[in-house]
Amino acid sequence: MMTVVTEVTLKPGCEPEWDAAMRDRLTAARDRPGWVGGQLLIPLDGHNRRAVIGSWESRADWEAWHEDETFAETRERMDGLQDGGGEMAWYEVVTEARA
């Protein structure tokens, strides 16, 4: 399993619209092959920043998701709300534990 962590900074005042688009994206991802789960995080010291955690069975599954119509639509909505590009890092999941 692979997890990707993406960090972005949002333009002031755009946070609610960006968050709504990300919720739409995460909801749509549930139906994609290889989707494991995701989280949208707001750091306590930066209300205009976001971290998105997405876990997939493989990076190929994640790449295929980027060809999906819903992903493209949400990307178009979200790009104009961000202050610059984001930073992305990939991790191989070694161990996972949940309640």
Secondary structure, DSSP 8 states (H G I E B T S, - for coil): -EEEEEEEEB-TT-HHHHHHHHHHHHHHHTTSTTEEEEEEE--TT-TTEEEEEEEES-HHHHHHHTTSHHHHHHHHHHHTTBSS--EEEEEE-------
